[in-house]
Amino acid sequence: MGWIRRYKIAKFGVDDAAFSEPIPSPKQNLWRQLFTYLALSVRWPGAARAALALGIPGLIALLLGFENEMLLIATGAYAVISGEGHPFRYRWKPMAIIGVLLVAGVTMGSFIGQEVQELVSETGNTWWISITVIFSSIVAAILVFGANSLRMTAPGIFFIVMVTSSSQMSSGLGLMPWQVGMWATVGAVSAWILGMLPALIDPHAPERQAVENLEKAVEKYEKSPSYAVQERHDASSALNTAWVALDDAGIISGGRVIRKSQSDLVARALTAQNRLAALNEDVTGGTEYENLSPTGPNRVAIPHRSLTAPYTNYRSIHRYSHSTLTAQKVF
């Protein structure tokens, strides 16, 4: 027995050798990696919506002779990605917010770019171009602060920063800032419509899919050798996603079932949470830390809603917060 292992047993009373995982093989099947990685749910519908949000209005613009403007539609069409996975009752909101931010960013970027080009033409001094760098840096820092304080998942604010910065070059197309914003609005509206269109077919599909993904993740965790860490993390993430989806769908609120017609989804989520809590207790031996964790045996209940956006932003306004430090580095 090595001295590190002896020290851990003496210090923490846990022999982690009993839960060690096998060393992964460096050689994996390329086809399997490409098509089965994180494949708890089907991803092609979202990809199809993103393609159609750009393809349909883009093709119409091309047929009408707006070749350059066709590319600007993509700046607003990115909004469709922000709604993926959310219940339809809530999905419209992030797509609308991101769509407004995309359009506003593109319009401001186009205005800044046009003014800079005029200053360069009038004075002959190319140093005016540094304004575009400063503008992009300020926008990136502000959005990164918000994304970190709100704990946004991918793609977060990446597309907003990208299109806001690149739109400063749109003056070369001979378009006014309001025209650039108009074409971005076409893409944002297209994204919103296509993102909400599946609600006409199956209005409760996202929340049901989230619960099904949770059950699959817990089952995979149960069958994993020595309760692998990766499977445990996937199951815990799926549990959080499922409860957020049920809350966004208006099925639960304040730890209670609000929509009785879909109480079966809540029961399935609670069952999966019980199974996950029992598995974690088996792995850790029921230590005090695990009993206080979100998935511990003493917390098997319908969780409350997470903190509001204004509060999470407010509590991050501190010079040493993660959001502030990240924004400084980005700037």
Summary of the structure (lengths in Angstrom):
residues: 331
radius of gyration: 24.5
end to end distance: 49.3
largest distance: 77.0
contacts: 984
relative contact order: 0.11
helix: 74%
strand: 1%
